[in-house]
Amino acid sequence: MAGTHATHFGIHSLETIPHGEDAVIGKVVEISIRAHEKDGGRRRGQHPKHHGLVRAAFRVDPSGLPPECRVGLFREKKEFPALIRFSNGGKEDDRLPDVHGMAIKLMDVDGEKVLTAEKDARTHDFILVDDPAFFVPDAIDYVPFSEAFAKFKGVSPSIVRSALFFLSDDRRGGMAMAASLIASLGFAKATAMLKIAKRVLSKTPTSPLTSRYWSTTPYALGRRAVKYMAVPTSTDAPPQAGPDGSPESAEREAPENRLRKALWSTLRDGGAGFSFFVQLDAGPEKTPVENPMVEWEESEAPPIKVAEIVIPPQVPDTRARMAFVEDLSFTPWHALPEHVPIGGINRTRLRVYREVSARRHERNGVPLAEPTPADVDAACGA
């Protein structure tokens, strides 16, 4: 697999790569770049709005794992410093339904990484959203799904923005786009995808710290496949807090920034946290690797706790932090080989994330590089 290190992990034994996928992924890259350029090219292609940057401790305890799965990050008890970016999938107004993200970047991770260009980087990323399923099964179907929506009203051919438009108040446009998708993919597949999309993009959380998050796509854990899950340690509503007089206060108080305010309200005086779980695969029928539309049911793949995420009190949305997180790059391919992303959607992400991120950083005049502890301390405080 081009662009990866430790190539014996490049195609996992559980993966089945369909004929013609590489060419289709090239088409997905073209679609993603076109959408990104249409939006100006300076912001992220997906999840462009963040609510703050959080410093945390990622405390690993692999004692619940089978011995053969205690590899890589989960080899032994250890604590990693971490950065967490909470975000919206496509909407600028936090009051509107959307999908929401939790991107975790571990620091001080020893070992060569999968990406050749960043094999010496000391980071490892987890990319999670607040739904257990993805609404496209593979790269092959990504193209007709995205392009079906792009035919109507100048909709940007980006999968999240397209699906968001389908769920908007334009019922006639939504029906026309659904009909186009059915013509491309068939009734059963198109309606199944749209049903999941509607659920995924319908979330209206009151705080980023009280939602549950999933990886949706699978990853290696040695010879096994896993999906990740982060469960909040508290689901209490954020405390009410008025303006604090800081330079960020007026922006935070705007009603469309309610998730940013909730994040700040909780962390200003108190802490928060998540329990981090893995679900081990239970065979291709119950827990398929190549179709992330299929949720891995907890009855078939019981979650195993492998870490605690501890978030101390802090101010997550200072101007320095908000600027710093804008320039960070998150991808599931910032990873150790023992945890290499697997499945068609992750193989697509390898190229899409890299191409769009490189163009975004070039447009903004910022080097594409993983942060060091000194970078984090300078932006976020030691």
Secondary structure by P-SEA (a helix, b strand, c coil): cccccccccccccccccccaaaaaaaaaaaaaaaaaaaaccccccccccccbbbbbbbbbbccccccccccccccccccccbbbbbbcccccccccbbbbbbbbbbccccccccccccccccbbbbbbccccccccccccaaaaaaaaaaccccccccaaaaaaaaaccaaaaaaaaaaaaaaaccaaaaaaaaaaaaaaacccccccccbbbbccbbbbcccccbbbbbbbccccccccccccccccccccccccaaaaaaaaaaacccccbbbbbbbcccccccccccccccccccccccccccbbbbbcccccccaaaaaaaaabbbbccccccccccccaaaaaaacaaaaaaaaaaaaaccccccccaaaaaaaccc
